[in-house]
Amino acid sequence: MPVTCDICGKTYTKSSSLTTHMQIHAKDQQFECTLCQKKFSTSGHLRTHLRTHTGDKPFECTVCQKKFSTQSNLRAHLAVHMDDRPFECAKCGKTFSVSESLKKHLRTHTGDKPFECSLCPKTFSQSGSLQRHRRTHTRDKKCLKCTVCLKSFSNAQNLRRHARTHTGEKPFECTLCRRPFSRPEHLRTHLLMHTGEKPFECSVCQSKFSSAGDLKIHLRTHTGDKPFECTVCLKTFSQSGNLKTHLRTHTGDKPFQCVVCKKKFRTSSDMKRHLRTHTGDKPFECILCQMTFSQPGHLQIHLRTHTGDKPYECTVCQKTFFGSSNLQVHLRIHTGDKPFECTVCQKTFATSGDLRIHLRTHTGYRPFECNVCQRAFSHSGSLSRHMQTHS
């Protein structure tokens, strides 16, 4: 896609060629920004640029009072109120008020990155992204400081965004569900949940995603790329979130606490699963017999009772099982392993269930009661045998 010189209108096929060309105009750029040293050919252009540092937005929409730093941005915004969106994307049907917005949007489908940094091989889909990147090459690239933590930033927008981490401000609200967000890009991604739009398509398997980030993560399932490495055990992960969760196995950190019994968990999903033991919630239903389960894994194992599938085989005696946990318990018959120990008498057991039953000999707990004579038993088997005396 061609790029055009803003000063003389000359066009080039590569942004690096445009960068070289701009040096011709450099001698005419007498107005320099004292904050970032960028130069401009007119004082008006410098004044407009300074607003990126000050955050000043003097142009206000008379309809919704939203403010803008330039008159052209306000004009483009006004089209939203007039519902005038004549430029339609042929790929996904999304409409835009100005052709430039459509042009930018099309790059999300094509992956085109026409803006090339003249100092390194990195390319960008938007000119603004290239401009922000260029500051990483300048000597005094971070001239704006956060007054709370003194972190430095290269532009006012990044500083304002960072400031929200201290204030907790979330100024971008979803008009459909009222959920607030700290960044506009997070709101845009969230809105796709309501519309069902998934504009990012995998070129390998044609799976579609609502954000470029989700597509990027998905592509690793095809490439096998695992760029996130644990510094403790060198295990690698495809997602930074998975690495963060894994690190808790080394640190012992359990940040998610059950509100009922205060038990702590490494992940929010583990805590949600645990909460069902308190609520009794069983959201996973068998489509064959309507039996419900608290965990998807339990439903999966149950379904095998209908299909007869027993994929887990004992390597010693070839007996097969519905679930891996059933196989693990069975293997203790061969190994003699009894990992569950009674804290009262130190007797050991192969299963936690056997230990629970044994503990009743110490506590005197007898949950199985005869409905004829009210005699109680610690084992269901003992009750069954007793019932025969009444028959």
Phi, psi and omega in degrees: 000129184291151176242144188243141175286127182290340185270311185246354176083002180289140183250152180222155180279336180236142180293333178295325177292321178296320180300316178297316180299322184299340179295336177296321182276349187304322183293339179275354184267091187267348186257111186252137175285125183285347181271318183235003177068012176289142184250151183223154183277339179227156178293330178296317178295322178295317179300317179298316180298319183302335179294337177291336178271320185275337183081007181294132180228086187280349184258113186251137176286127182285347181272308186242003178066012175291143184249153184223154182276338179228155180294325181294323177294322177295316179300316179297321180295321183302333179297335178297319181286328179280353182055029179266099180232076186282351185258111185250137177284124181289342183277312185237358176083359180292140183249155184223152182278335178230149183296328181296323178294320177297318181300316178295317181298320182302332180293339177291335178271320185274336184077011183293133179230081188281350184262110186252133177288130182283350182258338177214167186285002185292140179238158185222153180274340181236144179295324178298322178295321178295316180299317179295321180295321182302329181295338179290343179268343183283154185294310182259070190275345183235095186252354181250128185246142174286129182287345181272306185245001177067014175293142184259149181223154184274341178212163185295326181298314179295323178295315179298317180298316179296321183303331180292339177290336178271320185274338183077008182294136177228082189280352184256109187250137176288126182286346182269318184237003177066012179286129181267155180223152180275341181231143180296327180292329176291322177295317180300316179296318180298319182301331179295337176294325180281321183277338182079005182288133178227083187282351184257113186251135177287126182286347181270308186241003178067012173295146183246150184223155183276344179221155179296327179296318178295321178296317180300316179295317181299320182303334179293339176290335177271320184274339184076010183291129178229082189281352184256113186249136176286126182285348181272307185244001177068012175291141183249154184223153180276342181231143180296326179297322178293322177295317180301316179294317180299320182303334179293339177290336178271320184275338183079006181293130178229085188280351184256117186248136176291128182287344182271305187247003177068010176294143184251152184223155181285326183233155179293327180293323176296320180293318179299319178298315181297321182303331180293340177289336177270318185277337183076009181294130179229082188280353185257111187251137176286127182285348182267320183233004178065011175292140183248155184222153180276339182234142177298327178295324178293321177296318180301316179294318180299319182303332180291340176289337176274321183274339182081004182288126177231083189282351184255114185248136176287126182285348181271308185243003177067012175291141183249156185221156179290320185234157180295327180293325177297320179295317180300317179296317181298319183301335179294339175297321181279322185272338183078009182291131178226084189280352184258113186251136176287127182285348181271308186242003178067012175290142183249155184221155182282332181230156178293329178296318178296321178295317180301316180296317180298321182302336179294337178290335178270322185274337183080008181290128181228090187279348184258109186250138177285127182280358178265307185244003178065013175290140184248152183224154179275341181239143176294326179296322179294322178295318180300316179295321180296321183301332180294338179287342178268343184282000000 
